[in-house]
Amino acid sequence: MNTEASKFRRILGHAKPVLVSAMAFSLFINLLILSVPVYMIQLFDRVLTSESQATLVIITGGVLGALLIAAGLELARSRMLVRLGVWLERRLNQPLFAASLANGRLAHNFRDLEKVRSLFMGNSLTSVFDAPWTPVFILVLFSLHPSLGWIAAAGAGVLGALAFVTDAASRRSHSRAVAAAAGQYRAAAAIGRQRDVVAGLGMETGLSKWWRRQIGAASQFHQSGGDAIGLAMVVSRFVRLGLQILVLASAAHLVINGQLSAGAMIAASILLSRALAPVEQLIGAWRQLRSARQSLRRIAEVLGDSGADAQFLPLPRPEGRIEATNLRFQPRTGGPIVFSEVSFKIEPGNFAALVGPSGAGKTSLIRMLAGALAPASGLVRLDGADIAGWPAHDRGRHVGYVPQHVEFLPGTVAENIARFEDAAADHIYEAAREAGVHGDILRLPEGYQTRLGGEEGILSAGMRQRLALARAVFGKPALLLLDEPHSNLDNDGVGDLIHLVERFTGEGGAVLMATHRPSIYVRADQTFELKDGGLTEIRDFGRTRLSLHGAGAGPRLAQIPMGERLLEARS
């Protein structure tokens, strides 16, 4: 049984007693509210005829006491549900966060969690608890006179049918509106990330027209759903007020014919209002209830798909031996296979270069090795352990990864370098010095406490890559996976990168770097070319390979032939 799925069921199991208690509170609340129509009957039928002041004081004090107790119970029920919502959010937050990192839907999953929590904060759930007591009030109306009971029963049936029809009419429009809104969020995020491109290419006018079309399509779905809900609310209000008029008219007719007292006529109006109020509230709350139910189902699916295993025994530090066997990659969108039958092995202390044309799948392959992308088939092993079954929180300590497009999470420079772990300052400084970025960090406005993860305009592209390198080497991992970490580095930066690789492999670590620079891959112990869906190892460049672990401190950038350096500069 999946650990997270069983934990989710246990959490919901702990919530059930609270919900049962809330329902019990609803029972006593509604019974106490029955004191109001009883009071009206006594007031009109006993106090006004007997003109007894003592009776008036006693029954008035009694009903006020009952209403005060009911108010206290309602307050207790509300606070109970609010605290249950907060408790559920806290208990589900951490496992959902861990599972969301695996499926890449962090924002969507936490919007679902927010919907579940919001359900306990409003009146939607209390209307659900009050609705089962509607028949009780209708039965009391039947006890006053059958005709009044039948009017109330018919009204409740009409309102219930209206809620069902409204849900059916608005469901499709609501689903399309939600999908359109999700597309807008993604588009807005993409536009925000590429605002420099938008401004530099003068795309504002065309993009504004495109955005207007997107908003128009989404607005149409929102309008259709809103129209259906609005119509239902108007009709339900008309039905409720019309029923109150009918009940009063029927009761008045019965009073005239001597079949009902005047107090019972007023009580009947109050009973009908109380009987139909939860049903009418359900019509307005139906969308939120359905949305929260769908969100809870999606959370259960996310946690059920999570492969977390709380009983995992941490493996010893690996040497850095990475082995891929028959890897195949095909996009989830169902496109053509990018590569297949990819197998290779990199030993500790070796530097391997990955070359190939754009679109060959180099980035996808490195993401597979880092455990960030699941292959369609095949295995990746680190020191013999399958990374698919090695929890990321433990495996990640031994792997350094620099993606092709570098971004940082909201936090300080120090927190990002330390991967948001509690780390000693000396270890953070050491990683920054390894990447040659310590001095640049000190020149930032707040040094290592400078906050990242927002505009990030304070960092140049080259500095972002150096910070990413510092994050990768933090904690002295056994394996470095680098996806073109030099794309925004100048010659000095490339030289520092080469020396970092030299030091890392010299200490026994393994490095795989996707690169297009001859001055880098000529130094590799192994060079793999990913092309036309397959991987081959290149063993001869037609020139003498420079050894990464030769005599002395190793080759320098100046040792690369001038013709190759010019070619590299042009590329």
C-alpha atoms as one frame of an Amber mdcrd trajectory, in Angstrom:
protein
   0.000   0.000   0.000   1.291   3.459  -0.886   2.496   5.211   2.270   1.201
   8.673   1.359  -2.188   7.341   0.239  -2.665   5.459   3.508  -1.545   8.555
   5.430  -4.164  10.582   3.535  -6.871   8.120   4.527  -5.733   8.248   8.158
  -5.895  12.055   8.122  -9.450  11.976   6.763 -10.280   9.333   9.362  -9.167
  11.691  12.144 -11.407  14.407  10.657 -14.581  12.291  10.720 -15.239  12.574
  14.490 -15.087  16.369  14.196 -17.599  16.328  11.339 -19.884  14.009  13.331
 -19.651  16.411  16.280 -20.532  19.318  13.990 -23.604  17.412  12.810 -24.601
  16.770  16.431 -24.263  20.479  17.135 -26.554  21.114  14.140 -29.175  18.844
  15.706 -29.261  20.813  18.953 -29.095  24.165  17.136 -32.157  23.352  15.036
 -34.059  21.923  18.007 -33.386  25.107  19.966 -34.556  27.250  17.047 -37.879
  25.421  17.218 -38.424  27.415  20.394 -39.194  30.505  18.254 -42.380  29.160
  16.562 -43.416  27.607  19.888 -42.958  31.031  21.487 -45.131  32.659  18.791
 -47.932  30.138  19.432 -47.780  30.703  23.183 -47.610  34.472  22.777 -50.664
  34.773  20.552 -52.751  31.923  21.968 -52.024  32.199  25.705 -50.425  35.500
  26.693 -52.678  37.784  24.627 -55.842  35.993  25.786 -54.879  35.677  29.458
 -53.045  39.028  29.622 -50.612  37.386  32.062 -47.422  39.465  32.489 -45.692
  36.663  34.399 -46.245  34.195  31.572 -44.917  36.735  29.076 -41.726  37.246
  31.106 -41.176  33.505  31.609 -41.631  32.429  27.980 -39.679  35.425  26.678
 -36.781  34.657  29.004 -36.965  30.998  28.039 -36.817  31.636  24.288 -33.996
  34.176  24.662 -32.042  31.637  26.709 -32.617  28.996  24.030 -31.468  31.372
  21.275 -28.395  32.300  23.321 -27.458  28.628  23.684 -28.089  28.103  19.947
 -25.819  31.064  19.146 -23.089  29.611  21.380 -23.412  26.236  19.656 -23.254
  27.891  16.219 -20.105  29.754  17.241 -18.569  26.529  18.565 -19.504  24.681
  15.368 -18.027  27.438  13.194 -14.750  27.504  15.129 -14.610  23.724  15.107
 -14.902  23.638  11.312 -12.411  26.495  10.840  -9.846  24.711  12.986 -10.512
  21.457  11.162  -9.815  23.213   7.845  -6.563  24.674   9.162  -5.586  21.297
  10.650  -6.242  19.516   7.353  -4.180  22.121   5.512  -1.260  21.679   7.890
  -1.371  17.896   7.809  -1.693  17.677   4.018   0.711  20.522   3.259   3.984
  18.643   3.610   3.065  15.354   1.875   1.315  17.291  -0.900   4.377  19.505
  -1.351   6.632  16.454  -1.670   4.260  14.761  -4.123   3.848  17.987  -6.122
   7.579  18.253  -6.700   7.364  14.895  -8.443   4.405  15.691 -10.712   5.341
  19.324 -11.413   1.879  20.701 -10.506   2.800  22.518  -7.312   0.631  25.612
  -7.884  -2.395  23.580  -9.059  -2.199  21.171  -6.128  -2.010  23.960  -3.568
  -4.927  25.764  -5.186  -6.860  22.527  -4.619  -5.755  22.486  -0.984  -6.838
  26.113  -0.619 -10.307  25.241  -1.965 -10.639  22.436   0.573  -9.591  24.729
   3.427 -11.928  27.514   2.246 -14.857  25.090   2.355 -14.520  24.920   6.147
 -14.280  28.704   6.484 -17.609  29.636   4.893 -21.283  28.745   5.229 -21.400
  26.073   2.536 -20.648  23.201   4.904 -23.045  24.427   7.588 -25.843  24.482
   5.010 -25.054  20.811   4.333 -25.337  20.053   8.066 -28.601  22.000   8.386
 -30.250  20.526   5.267 -31.039  17.114   6.850 -33.222  18.883   9.445 -35.478
  20.391   6.788 -37.829  17.353   7.018 -38.107  17.933  10.781 -39.501  21.436
  10.251 -41.802  20.151   7.521 -43.127  17.472   9.898 -43.863  20.179  12.480
 -45.811  22.027   9.794 -47.737  18.824   9.095 -48.554  18.663  12.810 -50.067
  22.148  12.600 -52.108  21.240   9.526 -51.516  18.813   6.612 -52.087  21.464
   3.936 -49.251  23.584   5.365 -46.955  20.560   5.396 -47.718  19.716   1.770
 -46.974  23.287   0.662 -43.605  23.162   2.440 -42.775  19.710   1.045 -43.615
  20.815  -2.499 -41.478  23.949  -2.095 -38.493  21.959  -0.833 -38.865  19.577
  -3.796 -38.961  22.467  -6.275 -35.849  24.069  -4.758 -34.013  20.719  -4.741
 -34.870  20.110  -8.401 -33.752  23.642  -9.209 -30.365  22.987  -7.566 -29.938
  19.798  -9.626 -30.892  21.496 -12.916 -28.604  24.450 -12.185 -25.662  22.156
 -11.500 -26.226  20.268 -14.751 -26.566  23.513 -16.728 -23.482  25.202 -15.287
 -21.126  22.203 -14.983 -19.869  22.248 -18.579 -19.420  26.019 -18.668 -17.645
  25.927 -15.290 -15.233  23.209 -16.467 -14.410  25.169 -19.610 -13.976  28.372
 -17.594 -11.567  26.638 -15.206  -9.545  25.241 -18.118  -9.467  28.649 -19.803
  -8.376  30.328 -16.560  -5.554  27.796 -16.149  -4.393  28.595 -19.678  -4.455
  32.306 -18.854  -2.345  31.753 -15.726   0.243  29.822 -17.743   0.282  32.444
 -20.492   0.598  35.292 -17.984   3.516  33.558 -16.277   5.259  32.976 -19.605
   4.738  36.596 -20.668   6.069  37.799 -17.323   9.220  35.721 -17.700   9.789
  36.990 -21.236   8.876  40.643 -20.766  12.296  41.724 -22.038  11.681  39.870
 -25.307   8.192  41.391 -25.564   9.575  44.900 -25.104  12.650  44.364 -27.254
  10.710  42.989 -30.230   7.835  45.447 -29.945   5.278  42.699 -29.410   2.994
  44.689 -27.096   0.300  45.540 -29.672   0.053  42.081 -31.201   0.222  40.424
 -27.802  -2.510  42.703 -26.452  -4.828  41.686 -29.300  -4.044  38.010 -28.714
  -4.669  38.416 -24.970  -8.009  40.111 -25.666  -9.092  37.088 -27.729  -8.086
  34.725 -24.920  -9.980  36.761 -22.333 -13.019  36.894 -24.624 -13.199  33.102
 -24.905 -12.834  32.609 -21.154 -15.321  35.383 -20.371 -17.960  33.667 -22.496
 -17.682  30.501 -20.403 -17.819  32.527 -17.175 -20.862  34.391 -18.476 -22.749
  31.195 -19.334 -22.064  29.663 -15.935 -22.822  32.912 -14.113 -26.104  33.342
 -15.988 -27.236  29.870 -14.936 -26.332  30.479 -11.285 -27.951  33.921 -11.323
 -31.164  32.554 -12.817 -31.272  29.825 -10.190 -30.786  32.311  -7.351 -33.582
  34.586  -8.636 -35.994  31.690  -9.173 -35.181  30.172  -5.768 -35.783  33.499
  -4.017 -39.101  33.932  -5.860 -40.155  30.378  -4.955 -39.234  30.860  -1.275
 -41.040  34.199  -0.919 -44.008  32.896  -2.916 -44.235  29.853  -0.654 -44.227
  32.071   2.425 -47.128  34.030   0.963 -48.988  30.801   0.168 -48.408  29.421
   3.652 -49.605  32.650   5.271 -52.635  32.759   2.991 -53.492  29.123   3.694
 -52.955  29.618   7.413 -55.162  32.726   7.386 -57.866  30.746   5.605 -57.610
  28.043   8.275 -57.773  30.667  11.047 -60.919  32.172   9.505 -62.495  28.710
   9.404 -61.470  28.031  12.999 -59.048  25.227  12.051 -55.877  27.033  13.170
 -54.929  29.582  15.802 -53.389  32.981  15.029 -50.184  32.009  16.816 -49.868
  28.888  14.668 -50.239  31.032  11.541 -47.195  33.133  12.496 -45.302  30.020
  13.588 -46.004  28.367  10.229 -44.330  31.250   8.397 -41.234  30.989  10.620
 -41.087  27.192  10.257 -41.291  27.398   6.467 -38.524  29.980   6.330 -36.295
  27.806   8.503 -37.126  24.655   6.523 -36.270  26.146   3.131 -33.266  28.289
   4.121 -30.674  25.435   4.003 -32.026  24.235   0.651 -31.768  27.740  -0.806
 -28.254  28.153   0.609 -27.230  24.874  -1.015 -28.090  26.284  -4.431 -25.630
  29.138  -3.933 -23.024  26.886  -2.324 -23.332  24.001  -4.778 -20.490  25.176
  -7.008 -18.092  25.542  -4.064 -19.097  22.151  -2.677 -18.557  20.447  -6.023
 -15.274  22.266  -6.594 -13.979  21.308  -3.129 -15.027  17.694  -3.678 -13.154
  17.568  -6.983 -10.124  19.188  -5.350 -10.149  16.618  -2.556 -10.316  13.820
  -5.134  -7.355  15.287  -7.043  -5.341  15.592  -3.819  -6.080  11.945  -3.072
  -4.907  10.989  -6.575  -1.701  13.027  -6.225  -0.857  11.450  -2.876  -1.881
   8.035  -4.187   0.536   8.389  -7.121   3.349   9.497  -4.819   6.060   6.915
  -4.521   7.366   8.181  -1.196   8.434   5.468   1.203   8.858   6.499   4.808
  10.720   3.245   5.541  13.539   3.913   3.045  16.981   3.249   4.512  19.500
   5.913   3.375  22.199   4.433   1.147  25.906   5.115   1.713  27.558   7.950
  -0.178  28.089   6.825  -3.794  31.424   7.023  -5.572  29.782   8.699  -8.574
  29.481   5.796 -11.010  26.524   6.576 -13.299  25.118   3.945 -15.662  22.256
   4.242 -18.152  20.668   1.173 -19.727  18.358   1.235 -22.760  16.869   4.659
 -22.056  14.029   5.792 -24.274  12.340   9.187 -24.275   9.033  10.143 -25.831
   7.197  13.366 -24.892   3.977  12.940 -22.923   2.155  14.817 -25.676   2.518
  11.713 -27.817   5.078  13.070 -30.261   7.755  10.993 -31.974  10.410   9.144
 -29.970  13.351  11.507 -29.360  15.881   8.782 -28.567  15.904   5.104 -27.650
  18.272   2.296 -26.612  20.660   4.811 -25.028  23.243   3.069 -22.842  26.539
   4.287 -21.398  28.624   4.269 -18.242  30.764   6.925 -16.561  33.285   5.915
 -13.921  34.252   7.972 -10.852  36.989  10.483 -11.629  35.977  10.786 -15.288
  34.739  13.792 -17.217  32.260  12.919 -19.964  31.022  15.375 -22.587  27.642
  15.093 -24.287  27.462  16.662 -27.738  24.903  16.670 -30.517  22.643  18.945
 -32.560  19.854  21.025 -31.038  16.696  19.039 -30.429  18.531  15.719 -30.161
  17.446  15.317 -26.526  20.595  16.236 -24.572  18.647  18.217 -21.975  16.074
  15.432 -21.575  18.829  12.857 -21.115  20.546  14.900 -18.393  17.196  15.440
 -16.656  16.694  11.665 -16.652  20.082  11.142 -15.059  19.217  13.756 -12.417
  15.930  11.989 -11.649  13.885  14.983 -12.790  12.376  13.173 -15.802  11.150
   9.598 -15.942  12.213   7.664 -19.057   9.609   5.890 -21.149  11.691   2.768
 -20.557  15.132   1.861 -19.306  17.082   2.331 -16.080  19.471   4.850 -14.578
  21.715   3.589 -11.785  23.975   5.540  -9.470  26.539   3.187  -7.945  24.214
   0.320  -8.824  21.107   1.810  -7.152  18.101   2.543  -9.362  17.446   6.280
  -9.012  13.729   5.716  -9.668  13.490   3.981  -6.281  15.936   6.285  -4.520
  14.029   9.136  -2.818  15.089  12.512  -4.151  15.718  13.977  -0.699  18.439
  11.383  -0.119  19.776  10.975  -3.665  19.953  14.731  -4.237  22.633  15.099
  -1.559  25.035  13.251  -3.846  24.150  14.905  -7.169  24.893  18.397  -8.448
  22.714  19.602 -11.330  22.821  22.786 -13.405  19.847  23.122 -15.797  20.053
  24.826 -19.157  17.768  27.665 -18.047  18.723  28.830 -14.577  16.137  30.196
 -12.148  16.221  30.600  -8.380  13.594  30.047  -5.731  12.286  32.830  -3.474
  14.946  33.139  -0.789  18.393  34.562  -0.130  21.540  33.823  -2.106  22.798
  31.742   0.816  19.559  29.727   1.022  19.603  28.982  -2.702  23.244  27.872
  -2.659  22.572  25.659   0.382  19.521  24.139  -1.364  17.398  25.503   1.496
  19.049  23.152   3.981  20.324  24.266   7.380  24.008  24.648   6.531  27.073
  26.159   8.106  28.150  29.461   6.569  31.644  28.084   5.840  30.161  25.358
   3.620  28.178  27.946   1.657  31.255  30.140   1.205  33.272  27.118   0.099
  30.746  26.245  -2.626  30.699  29.864  -3.826  34.512  29.942  -4.008  34.498
  26.649  -5.945  32.264  28.305  -8.550  34.325  31.529  -8.531  31.358  33.660
  -7.464  32.207  34.524  -3.838  33.567  37.984  -4.693  30.598  38.797  -6.924
  28.189  37.859  -4.136  29.963  40.143  -1.675  29.393  43.044  -4.079  25.627
  42.506  -4.077  23.564  45.047  -2.048  23.088  42.612   0.859  25.764  40.066
   0.045  24.693  36.512   0.806  21.409  37.816   2.264  20.314  39.337  -1.065
  16.918  37.926  -1.943  16.343  36.078  -5.211  13.397  34.419  -6.853  11.488
  37.437  -8.093  12.559  39.973 -10.624  16.193  38.798 -10.366  17.201  41.798
 -12.470  20.082  42.397 -10.082  21.907  39.308 -11.433  23.543  39.076 -14.824
  23.063  35.923 -16.875  26.659  34.897 -16.233  26.321  35.364 -12.481  23.141
  33.275 -12.438  25.072  30.429 -14.020  27.918  30.787 -11.532  25.418  30.739
  -8.645  23.843  27.627 -10.154  27.290  26.015 -10.226  27.804  26.939  -6.565
  24.452  25.334  -5.735  25.460  22.232  -7.699  28.787  21.696  -5.906  27.378
  22.510  -2.452  27.794  19.592  -0.074  30.524  17.983  -2.213  28.340  15.683
  -4.328  29.728  12.630  -6.090  28.221  13.423  -9.505  27.847  16.651 -11.481
  25.308  16.916 -14.299  25.781  20.152 -16.229  23.559  21.257 -19.113  25.548
  23.859 -21.090  26.664  25.691 -17.920  28.886  27.966 -20.026  26.262  29.455
 -22.350  26.431  32.876 -20.652  30.022  32.777 -19.378  32.874  34.821 -20.804
  36.326  33.342 -21.480  37.391  33.806 -17.864  34.204  32.124 -16.732  34.795
  29.182 -19.096  38.330  28.883 -17.745  36.994  28.804 -14.167  34.453  26.164
 -15.197  37.210  23.986 -16.671  39.269  24.278 -13.489  36.202  23.412 -11.389
  35.722  20.244 -13.442  39.431  19.432 -13.074  39.313  19.764  -9.304  36.066
  17.842  -9.020  37.205  14.852 -11.073  40.633  15.003  -9.472  38.921  14.356
  -6.131  37.157  11.285  -7.554  33.845  12.777  -8.690  32.208  12.122 -12.058
  31.035  14.851 -14.444  28.691  14.760 -17.446  28.373  18.030 -19.339  26.246
  18.841 -22.356  28.362  21.214 -24.403  29.038  22.505 -27.898  32.453  24.040
 -27.143  35.477  22.215 -28.560  37.696  23.784 -25.911  35.692  21.852 -23.310
  34.838  18.518 -24.887  38.397  18.079 -26.197  39.415  17.658 -22.536  36.836
  14.951 -21.801  37.791  11.395 -20.908  34.660  10.270 -22.755  32.625  12.062
 -25.399  29.148  10.891 -26.341  27.191  12.149 -29.334  23.395  12.092 -29.192
  22.088  12.258 -32.736  19.255  10.816 -34.834  17.709   9.083 -31.826  20.827
   7.180 -30.764  23.963   7.622 -28.680  27.479   6.841 -29.876  30.818   7.312
 -28.169  33.337   9.361 -30.132  36.836   7.989 -29.628  38.832  10.008 -32.164
  38.565  13.747 -32.854  41.240  13.605 -35.508  43.611  15.348 -33.093  45.511
  14.498 -29.949  43.162  14.501 -26.973  44.264  16.624 -24.055  44.294  14.587
 -20.876  42.343  16.041 -18.001  44.711  14.467 -15.520  48.031  15.046 -17.215
  51.208  16.254 -15.630  51.137  19.426 -13.601  48.015  21.419 -12.932  46.310
  20.316 -16.163  45.791  22.083 -19.498  44.965  25.773 -19.635  42.617  27.582
 -21.946  45.604  29.130 -23.716  46.716  25.654 -24.860  43.711  25.340 -27.190
  44.813  26.008 -30.804  44.062  29.560 -31.952  41.969  28.335 -34.892  39.699
  26.406 -32.542  39.369  29.382 -30.216  38.325  31.588 -33.135  35.809  28.967
 -34.231  34.441  28.819 -30.700  34.194  32.612 -30.486  32.210  32.758 -33.734
  29.812  30.062 -32.552
